[in-house]
Amino acid sequence: MTAPTTSAPAAGDEQDAPRPPGANDPFDRDVLPTPPGATAALLRSLLAPMKSRVALTTFLLLLQQAAVQAGPLLVAYAIDSAVPAFRAHDNGPLIAVAVGYLLCALTSGGLQYWFVIAAARVNQDVLLDLRGRIFRHAQALSIDFHERYTSGRLISRSTTDVESLRELLNEGLQELVTVVLSFAYISAMLLWLDLELGAVAVASFVPLYLLVRVYQRRAVRVYRIRSTAIAAVIVKFVETMNGIRPVRAFRRETANDADFRVLNTRHERINGDALLEMARYVIGSRLVANTAVAGIVLWGAYRVAGGSLALGVLAAAVLYLRRLYDPIDRLGMFLNSYQSAAASLEKIAGLLAQTPSVPEPSTPKQLPALETEHPGRQVVFDAVSFGYRTGGEVLPRFDLTVPAGQTIAVVGSTGAGKSTLAKLLARFYDPSAGRVLLDGVDLRDLDVPELRRGVVMVTQESFLFSGTVAENIAIGRPDATREDIEGAAKAIGAHEFIAALPDGYDTDVRKRGGRISAGQRQLVAFARALLADPAVLILDEATSSLDVPGERAVQRAMSTVLRGRTAVVIAHRLSTVEIADRVLVMEHGRIVEDGTPDELIAGTGRFADLHRAWRDSLA
């Protein structure tokens, strides 16, 4: 009689995972806790490797602005000296002014060209570095972080938030530096041309400065809210697309559309608030600028009529003022970019400030050499207790010794702690107290490469990456030959279906392995684990996606695969227990039964009851 496909009552361990975050969990907020000064430190660290190139771009912009600001001086000279000389039949000064103006224009254009190129290279290198940091840091963070911080937010950090910084670097900073340099050059020129006129012009900058300060304070609040609203839209979109199967199965399209419409409408409203703040700033700045220019022109004209001010000086002053006030609107655009980038950089800094809850050891140790005839390692849980951050204690005190080469099956009701046991052994988490030892070495003393060479886990998800079947099998051993890959697939019983694929082992399985069935994905995951050749193999409900023939094929293969290795099998089906040397029954984080399958079946305990219920289901 074939084994049943239904699960035993002891199936599942879904509640071993962390419970949903509480209301006060900082991970519920879009901005993670950030140490003081972390944002500024991040920006400095991004720019530090390219100090010389930043200095070069600044120098180019200084020269370019000097060439630009020389124009009004030439105009003043032309009006007050060159034109009168021309009227007196002396063409030299006017020709010199024309040539000088042309040279200033050509020099300014050339310097602007080289500045744009140099600045673009700096900006792209900064963004390349930042994206790489986010990706590497996200991979280095512990499973605990990823179970609390959604993938949608990570995507938002590396796309929308980095894009905000790109806009600031590509456009905003040039505008800011141009305005600052223009203010310095023009103030100096106006004061040099005429002290009284220059003093009045500089005084007109005060209301503009106050207007900028008011706008900046209001924009900070708006852009922080806008950044969060954008992230919420991305999170909802990503989570919906990742869960498209249950969405379609439970007909959640209409409800999801309503939820998305609320988030999208909020985003639209916040964008409207940002545009409204910008409009207020533009109107106010133009009013101040136009009033100041009109007042200075009238007063200057009065002085020209009285003979106390040269006409050329007034013309140069007006040109300078227009050149200064014209970028005021662009300064508002910079402030927009700045506030958006500042909010984004704060979020990125918060992400990069997170430290792994499972840190690398400062002085890693090596595992003892394996004996060829005994490829397994001893596993010891020594007075281990553990609880997730957002839930109660899962393992109150847990002691267990698994001799090298032994296969144990762990069964129990939902929430008993089975999957938590597997995650601690794989060091996805560290115990709250006690130690997990591998051949006498604390897992906390092993670096990641050493640990992954010793312990491999096959989960129920059987996640496959986009790429070929062969690439997915070779993930644990990138240097494996095609013969090694095919040998692992044959040993696990996957070769036949792989060979039947359109391109065999070179078939692209596509996103999440969607080109092949769930059972086939599980077989590829088993082949991957076998090829990695671990001393300890953890199977966390790893046969749950297989049909009866597939499960039987895997069980036959595993009789060979597990021989001599240490294995911990989280049993979803009681038929899986048949491959175990020893069975543990868990309840509330404790072992309540421990023995061989035959011993426990012959007894009167929990496992015997489960086995009888399973046998009755075959009738």
Secondary structure, 3 states (H helix, E strand, C coil): CCCCCCCCCCCCCHHHCCCCCCCCCHHHCCCCCCCCCHHHHHHHHHHHHHHHHHHHHHHHHHHHHHHHHHHHHHHHHHHHHHHHHHHCCCCHHHHHHHHHHHHHHHHHHHHHHHHHHHHHHHHHHHHHHHHHHHHHHHHHCCHHHHHHCCHHHHHHHHHHHHHHHHHHHHHHHHHHHHHHHHHHHHHHHHHHHCHHHHHHHHHCHHHHHHHHHHHHHHHHHHHHHHHHHHHHHHHHHHHHHHCHHHHHHCCCHHHHHHHHHHHHHHHHHHHHHHHHHHHHHHHHHHHHHHHHHHHHHHHHHHHHHHCCCCHHHHHHHHHHHHHHHCCHHHHHHHHHHHHHHHHHHHHHHHHHCCCCCCCCCCCCCCCCCCECCECCCCEEEEEEEEECCCCCEEEEEEEEEECCCCEEEEEECCCCCHHHHHHHHCCCCCCCEEEEEECCEEHHHCCHHHHHHHEEEECCCCCCCCCEHHHHHHHHCCCCCHHHHHHHHHHHCCHHHHHCCCCHHHCECCHHHCCCCHHHHHHHHHHHHHHHCCCEEEEECCCCCCCHHHHHHHHHHHHHHCCCCEEEEECCCHHHHHHCCEEEEEECCEEEEEECHHHHHHCCCHHHHHHHHHHHHHC
